[in-house]
Amino acid sequence: MAEPAHTMSGTAADPNGGFPPFKTGTFPGQVFWLGITFAVLLVVMWRVVVPRIGSTLADRKSRIAAELARAEEDRKQAETAWSTYQNTLVDARQRARTVTEQNRAQVMAETERSESIADESAQAEIAKAEARLVALREEAKGHIAAAARDAAVEIVARLIDEQVAPYEAARAVHEVQGNS
């Protein structure tokens, strides 16, 4: 039986069979086409793919650099905001201390003023009370002297049945009071 003829690119198949790349007779043609294919792929890579990859890498590099610059700027702004916050906080605390000290001093001054007013008022009331006591003592002394005078007049009238003048009884009471 005869083998059917297979056509490959319009030529008859090799009657010996086998895999064409392993045939030593086709090596020069294979190497030639391999070189041409490699050159074409190299040119395509060099002219098309590598520039695209390069531009993509350059874009990514520039985006990364821009994002790093933006991040650095944001960091600087954050540091500025933080220092501003800290300064504001320190200023607020200082103002609070100042206001607290002023209020404390004002309260102390007001307390001292109120105490001095209260002391003055108490001293004035004490002086009035002492003056009233002195007046009451004098009035009481006058009443006692009058009562003693009247009692002396009455005693003398009962004991010796004589009438003593009130001024004489008053003088006698006064002498007794002065001696005691």
FITI-533576 format. One line per field, with one value per residue: x, y, z of N, C-alpha, C in turn; chain; residue number from 1. Coordinates in nm, 3 decimals. Layout:
N
n.px: (X,...)
n.py: (Y,...)
n.pz: (Z,...)
ca.px: (X,...)
ca.py: (Y,...)
ca.pz: (Z,...)
c.px: (X,...)
c.py: (Y,...)
c.pz: (Z,...)
ch: (A,...)
i: (NUM,...)
***
This chain:
180
n.px: (0.078,0.045,0.161,-0.035,0.014,0.112,0.055,0.245,0.259,0.233,0.425,0.557,0.542,0.804,0.932,1.069,0.978,0.937,1.019,1.026,1.184,1.394,1.546,1.845,1.894,1.726,1.817,1.972,1.777,1.593,1.745,1.791,1.526,1.468,1.649,1.551,1.292,1.359,1.492,1.283,1.104,1.273,1.302,1.035,0.993,1.188,1.108,0.833,0.724,0.912,0.936,0.670,0.657,0.860,0.750,0.528,0.653,0.787,0.567,0.453,0.663,0.675,0.417,0.442,0.647,0.512,0.304,0.454,0.566,0.332,0.249,0.457,0.417,0.163,0.235,0.398,0.206,0.041,0.217,0.251,-0.012,-0.039,0.156,0.048,-0.192,-0.089,0.041,-0.179,-0.320,-0.140,-0.137,-0.406,-0.418,-0.241,-0.377,-0.601,-0.485,-0.399,-0.644,-0.762,-0.587,-0.625,-0.895,-0.883,-0.724,-0.893,-1.115,-0.995,-0.923,-1.177,-1.286,-1.120,-1.183,-1.455,-1.434,-1.299,-1.488,-1.693,-1.563,-1.526,-1.792,-1.877,-1.713,-1.815,-2.076,-2.016,-1.904,-2.129,-2.294,-2.143,-2.151,-2.423,-2.439,-2.283,-2.441,-2.671,-2.569,-2.505,-2.758,-2.872,-2.720,-2.806,-3.073,-3.038,-2.911,-3.115,-3.307,-3.170,-3.148,-3.419,-3.480,-3.313,-3.426,-3.674,-3.596,-3.472,-3.691,-3.859,-3.701,-3.608,-3.805,-3.790,-3.780,-3.582,-3.411,-3.439,-3.210,-3.005,-3.008,-2.935,-2.674,-2.549,-2.578,-2.423,-2.170,-2.125,-2.122,-1.895,-1.693,-1.688)
n.py: (-0.116,0.208,0.509,0.791,1.096,1.378,1.717,2.000,2.323,2.313,2.129,1.804,1.564,1.455,1.142,0.998,1.067,1.195,1.459,1.786,2.003,1.867,1.768,1.766,1.876,2.087,2.279,2.519,2.683,2.706,2.837,3.076,3.182,3.193,3.390,3.610,3.630,3.674,3.920,4.079,4.064,4.176,4.436,4.516,4.502,4.685,4.923,4.954,4.817,4.852,5.141,5.197,5.061,5.200,5.460,5.411,5.336,5.576,5.747,5.631,5.666,5.947,5.998,5.873,6.029,6.275,6.214,6.155,6.406,6.550,6.415,6.482,6.758,6.756,6.641,6.843,7.046,6.925,6.914,7.188,7.258,7.109,7.227,7.482,7.423,7.330,7.564,7.733,7.598,7.617,7.896,7.936,7.799,7.956,8.201,8.120,8.062,8.322,8.460,8.316,8.375,8.653,8.660,8.528,8.710,8.930,8.831,8.785,9.049,9.163,9.011,9.086,9.358,9.339,9.218,9.420,9.623,9.496,9.468,9.739,9.816,9.651,9.751,10.008,9.952,9.833,10.053,10.219,10.060,10.056,10.326,10.351,10.184,10.330,10.559,10.442,10.350,10.588,10.695,10.502,10.538,10.793,10.736,10.561,10.728,10.913,10.744,10.665,10.908,10.969,10.754,10.807,11.043,10.945,10.750,10.904,11.058,10.866,10.756,10.960,11.142,11.377,11.619,11.611,11.810,11.758,11.821,11.818,11.553,11.445,11.546,11.412,11.146,11.158,11.209,10.972,10.796,10.884,10.825,10.551)
n.pz: (0.000,-0.079,0.054,0.122,-0.035,0.125,0.132,0.178,0.192,-0.072,-0.156,-0.180,0.084,0.296,0.229,0.417,0.663,1.003,1.235,1.120,1.232,1.346,1.145,0.984,0.741,0.713,0.881,0.808,0.682,0.887,1.080,0.945,0.920,1.190,1.274,1.127,1.236,1.503,1.475,1.378,1.596,1.786,1.686,1.695,1.972,2.056,1.929,1.985,2.221,2.433,2.450,2.530,2.775,2.902,2.904,3.061,3.300,3.350,3.381,3.609,3.784,3.792,3.896,4.144,4.253,4.257,4.433,4.660,4.702,4.749,4.977,5.149,5.161,5.279,5.523,5.624,5.645,5.831,6.049,6.088,6.149,6.383,6.548,6.559,6.686,6.931,7.019,7.039,7.235,7.451,7.478,7.546,7.788,7.937,7.932,8.074,8.323,8.387,8.397,8.603,8.815,8.825,8.892,9.138,9.281,9.271,9.410,9.657,9.725,9.731,9.936,10.150,10.155,10.214,10.464,10.603,10.588,10.729,10.975,11.040,11.052,11.261,11.466,11.478,11.559,11.803,11.933,11.940,12.099,12.336,12.397,12.441,12.662,12.843,12.861,12.962,13.205,13.327,13.338,13.495,13.723,13.790,13.842,14.052,14.232,14.270,14.374,14.602,14.731,14.770,14.930,15.147,15.242,15.320,15.507,15.705,15.779,15.892,16.090,16.257,16.259,16.116,15.863,15.582,15.352,15.003,14.846,15.033,15.111,14.868,14.844,15.056,14.973,14.748,14.856,14.992,14.780,14.645,14.826,14.825)
ca.px: (0.000,0.123,0.121,-0.087,0.105,0.064,0.113,0.280,0.291,0.235,0.534,0.531,0.600,0.926,0.895,1.138,0.900,1.010,0.985,1.110,1.289,1.507,1.615,1.965,1.891,1.646,1.876,2.005,1.654,1.536,1.828,1.764,1.396,1.479,1.717,1.460,1.186,1.420,1.518,1.156,1.057,1.360,1.265,0.903,1.014,1.268,1.037,0.696,0.697,1.002,0.894,0.547,0.694,0.937,0.660,0.447,0.740,0.810,0.443,0.439,0.767,0.635,0.303,0.493,0.718,0.412,0.234,0.548,0.574,0.206,0.251,0.550,0.347,0.059,0.302,0.438,0.084,-0.003,0.307,0.217,-0.140,-0.015,0.225,-0.049,-0.282,-0.015,0.060,-0.311,-0.351,-0.054,-0.188,-0.534,-0.388,-0.181,-0.484,-0.685,-0.412,-0.401,-0.780,-0.781,-0.511,-0.693,-1.018,-0.844,-0.681,-1.013,-1.195,-0.923,-0.937,-1.316,-1.304,-1.053,-1.262,-1.577,-1.396,-1.268,-1.617,-1.763,-1.493,-1.560,-1.933,-1.883,-1.653,-1.911,-2.186,-1.964,-1.891,-2.265,-2.342,-2.072,-2.205,-2.554,-2.414,-2.239,-2.559,-2.758,-2.505,-2.522,-2.900,-2.897,-2.660,-2.898,-3.190,-2.996,-2.887,-3.247,-3.371,-3.099,-3.187,-3.557,-3.476,-3.252,-3.526,-3.776,-3.538,-3.455,-3.825,-3.915,-3.620,-3.602,-3.925,-3.756,-3.783,-3.453,-3.432,-3.389,-3.075,-2.913,-3.001,-2.860,-2.533,-2.502,-2.564,-2.308,-2.049,-2.110,-2.081,-1.759,-1.601,-1.683)
ca.py: (0.000,0.331,0.615,0.906,1.211,1.497,1.839,2.103,2.442,2.275,2.036,1.668,1.537,1.374,1.004,0.938,1.102,1.259,1.595,1.870,2.081,1.784,1.723,1.847,1.941,2.210,2.372,2.652,2.760,2.734,2.940,3.198,3.233,3.226,3.520,3.713,3.642,3.738,4.060,4.148,4.077,4.271,4.569,4.548,4.527,4.806,5.039,4.966,4.771,4.915,5.279,5.198,5.024,5.313,5.572,5.369,5.347,5.719,5.800,5.581,5.732,6.087,5.995,5.841,6.148,6.377,6.172,6.174,6.550,6.588,6.359,6.565,6.884,6.728,6.621,6.976,7.114,6.862,6.961,7.327,7.259,7.056,7.328,7.589,7.372,7.329,7.703,7.783,7.533,7.678,8.032,7.927,7.763,8.073,8.297,8.067,8.087,8.465,8.495,8.255,8.455,8.781,8.636,8.497,8.835,9.013,8.773,8.811,9.192,9.185,8.951,9.174,9.480,9.305,9.197,9.549,9.692,9.429,9.505,9.878,9.818,9.590,9.846,10.118,9.900,9.816,10.187,10.265,9.983,10.103,10.459,10.329,10.131,10.442,10.642,10.367,10.348,10.722,10.707,10.414,10.605,10.902,10.676,10.506,10.843,10.968,10.646,10.671,11.034,10.954,10.657,10.875,11.135,10.861,10.686,11.007,11.097,10.760,10.730,11.070,11.218,11.508,11.629,11.653,11.866,11.663,11.853,11.773,11.407,11.417,11.571,11.305,11.025,11.182,11.192,10.829,10.732,10.929,10.756,10.408)
ca.pz: (0.000,-0.093,0.147,0.051,-0.038,0.201,0.075,0.272,0.114,-0.213,-0.186,-0.134,0.214,0.296,0.244,0.531,0.781,1.110,1.274,1.037,1.298,1.384,1.026,0.966,0.612,0.719,0.980,0.759,0.661,1.018,1.145,0.873,0.961,1.332,1.280,1.079,1.336,1.620,1.439,1.372,1.734,1.853,1.639,1.751,2.116,2.073,1.878,2.031,2.356,2.530,2.476,2.608,2.912,2.956,2.934,3.176,3.418,3.374,3.438,3.746,3.864,3.814,3.988,4.278,4.300,4.288,4.554,4.771,4.727,4.811,5.114,5.227,5.185,5.378,5.650,5.671,5.687,5.956,6.154,6.112,6.220,6.518,6.628,6.581,6.790,7.058,7.061,7.081,7.362,7.553,7.499,7.617,7.927,8.000,7.956,8.183,8.448,8.413,8.439,8.734,8.912,8.839,8.968,9.275,9.343,9.286,9.519,9.782,9.755,9.769,10.068,10.247,10.164,10.288,10.604,10.666,10.605,10.839,11.099,11.069,11.094,11.394,11.558,11.494,11.641,11.939,11.990,11.971,12.214,12.455,12.428,12.504,12.796,12.927,12.886,13.052,13.338,13.385,13.371,13.611,13.840,13.824,13.906,14.181,14.321,14.305,14.462,14.730,14.792,14.820,15.039,15.262,15.295,15.384,15.625,15.808,15.824,15.975,16.208,16.353,16.236,16.065,15.718,15.526,15.217,14.903,14.801,15.137,15.099,14.745,14.873,15.144,14.888,14.661,14.938,15.019,14.655,14.614,14.917,14.803)
c.px: (0.084,0.068,0.067,0.011,0.040,0.130,0.135,0.330,0.305,0.346,0.498,0.601,0.721,0.887,0.962,1.061,0.988,0.969,1.078,1.213,1.410,1.586,1.730,1.966,1.814,1.704,1.910,1.880,1.589,1.613,1.802,1.632,1.393,1.544,1.625,1.349,1.239,1.443,1.387,1.101,1.142,1.325,1.130,0.917,1.083,1.190,0.898,0.682,0.783,0.965,0.765,0.575,0.770,0.846,0.571,0.528,0.766,0.685,0.427,0.540,0.727,0.514,0.349,0.565,0.618,0.338,0.324,0.561,0.448,0.200,0.344,0.486,0.237,0.120,0.344,0.317,0.032,0.085,0.276,0.086,-0.122,0.054,0.132,-0.146,-0.214,0.003,-0.071,-0.348,-0.268,-0.103,-0.317,-0.510,-0.330,-0.287,-0.574,-0.617,-0.419,-0.539,-0.807,-0.709,-0.578,-0.820,-0.987,-0.804,-0.802,-1.099,-1.128,-0.939,-1.080,-1.344,-1.241,-1.134,-1.391,-1.547,-1.369,-1.397,-1.693,-1.697,-1.527,-1.705,-1.947,-1.825,-1.750,-2.027,-2.141,-1.954,-2.029,-2.318,-2.274,-2.124,-2.342,-2.538,-2.372,-2.358,-2.653,-2.701,-2.527,-2.668,-2.933,-2.839,-2.751,-3.021,-3.156,-2.975,-3.021,-3.318,-3.305,-3.138,-3.327,-3.561,-3.418,-3.352,-3.629,-3.721,-3.525,-3.593,-3.882,-3.834,-3.629,-3.720,-3.893,-3.755,-3.648,-3.482,-3.373,-3.248,-2.973,-2.899,-2.920,-2.712,-2.477,-2.484,-2.444,-2.176,-2.023,-2.063,-1.937,-1.658,-1.590,-1.615)
c.py: (0.124,0.437,0.732,1.021,1.328,1.618,1.940,2.220,2.405,2.181,1.901,1.645,1.447,1.229,0.940,0.965,1.174,1.405,1.690,1.952,1.998,1.735,1.818,1.919,2.072,2.312,2.508,2.738,2.799,2.845,3.074,3.260,3.268,3.362,3.632,3.736,3.713,3.886,4.138,4.169,4.179,4.414,4.610,4.581,4.662,4.931,5.059,4.935,4.844,5.062,5.287,5.163,5.138,5.430,5.538,5.381,5.494,5.783,5.758,5.650,5.876,6.093,5.967,5.962,6.258,6.341,6.186,6.322,6.599,6.537,6.441,6.700,6.866,6.709,6.756,7.054,7.057,6.907,7.107,7.338,7.211,7.161,7.446,7.548,7.376,7.472,7.763,7.726,7.594,7.819,8.029,7.891,7.882,8.178,8.250,8.088,8.234,8.507,8.438,8.336,8.591,8.765,8.608,8.625,8.926,8.963,8.801,8.959,9.222,9.128,9.039,9.303,9.453,9.284,9.329,9.629,9.631,9.463,9.648,9.888,9.761,9.685,9.963,10.073,9.881,9.952,10.242,10.194,10.030,10.240,10.445,10.275,10.242,10.529,10.573,10.362,10.482,10.742,10.623,10.477,10.718,10.848,10.622,10.620,10.902,10.873,10.650,10.799,11.024,10.858,10.723,10.970,11.055,10.798,10.787,11.046,10.989,10.742,10.846,11.165,11.362,11.503,11.682,11.704,11.769,11.696,11.811,11.621,11.369,11.438,11.460,11.176,11.040,11.164,11.045,10.756,10.769,10.857,10.607,10.367)
c.pz: (0.000,0.001,0.069,0.061,0.033,0.142,0.186,0.192,-0.033,-0.249,-0.130,-0.003,0.199,0.318,0.365,0.661,0.884,1.128,1.201,1.114,1.337,1.264,0.999,0.833,0.616,0.817,0.922,0.735,0.794,1.089,1.078,0.920,1.111,1.349,1.238,1.183,1.461,1.594,1.437,1.514,1.812,1.813,1.697,1.899,2.136,2.035,1.942,2.180,2.460,2.552,2.559,2.755,2.977,2.992,3.053,3.304,3.453,3.435,3.583,3.837,3.894,3.909,4.130,4.337,4.339,4.417,4.676,4.806,4.796,4.956,5.203,5.260,5.289,5.516,5.709,5.719,5.818,6.072,6.190,6.191,6.364,6.604,6.656,6.692,6.926,7.110,7.111,7.217,7.476,7.583,7.579,7.764,8.002,8.030,8.069,8.317,8.486,8.464,8.578,8.841,8.934,8.921,9.115,9.348,9.367,9.402,9.653,9.822,9.800,9.908,10.175,10.266,10.243,10.435,10.674,10.687,10.721,10.972,11.139,11.119,11.234,11.498,11.584,11.582,11.785,12.008,12.027,12.095,12.342,12.497,12.494,12.645,12.891,12.962,12.983,13.194,13.407,13.426,13.494,13.737,13.888,13.896,14.045,14.281,14.366,14.402,14.600,14.804,14.852,14.938,15.165,15.325,15.373,15.512,15.739,15.863,15.914,16.102,16.309,16.336,16.196,15.914,15.672,15.385,15.114,14.856,14.904,15.132,14.975,14.768,14.960,15.062,14.799,14.734,14.966,14.892,14.620,14.704,14.887,14.678)
ch: (A,A,A,A,A,A,A,A,A,A,A,A,A,A,A,A,A,A,A,A,A,A,A,A,A,A,A,A,A,A,A,A,A,A,A,A,A,A,A,A,A,A,A,A,A,A,A,A,A,A,A,A,A,A,A,A,A,A,A,A,A,A,A,A,A,A,A,A,A,A,A,A,A,A,A,A,A,A,A,A,A,A,A,A,A,A,A,A,A,A,A,A,A,A,A,A,A,A,A,A,A,A,A,A,A,A,A,A,A,A,A,A,A,A,A,A,A,A,A,A,A,A,A,A,A,A,A,A,A,A,A,A,A,A,A,A,A,A,A,A,A,A,A,A,A,A,A,A,A,A,A,A,A,A,A,A,A,A,A,A,A,A,A,A,A,A,A,A,A,A,A,A,A,A,A,A,A,A,A,A)
i: (1,2,3,4,5,6,7,8,9,10,11,12,13,14,15,16,17,18,19,20,21,22,23,24,25,26,27,28,29,30,31,32,33,34,35,36,37,38,39,40,41,42,43,44,45,46,47,48,49,50,51,52,53,54,55,56,57,58,59,60,61,62,63,64,65,66,67,68,69,70,71,72,73,74,75,76,77,78,79,80,81,82,83,84,85,86,87,88,89,90,91,92,93,94,95,96,97,98,99,100,101,102,103,104,105,106,107,108,109,110,111,112,113,114,115,116,117,118,119,120,121,122,123,124,125,126,127,128,129,130,131,132,133,134,135,136,137,138,139,140,141,142,143,144,145,146,147,148,149,150,151,152,153,154,155,156,157,158,159,160,161,162,163,164,165,166,167,168,169,170,171,172,173,174,175,176,177,178,179,180)
***
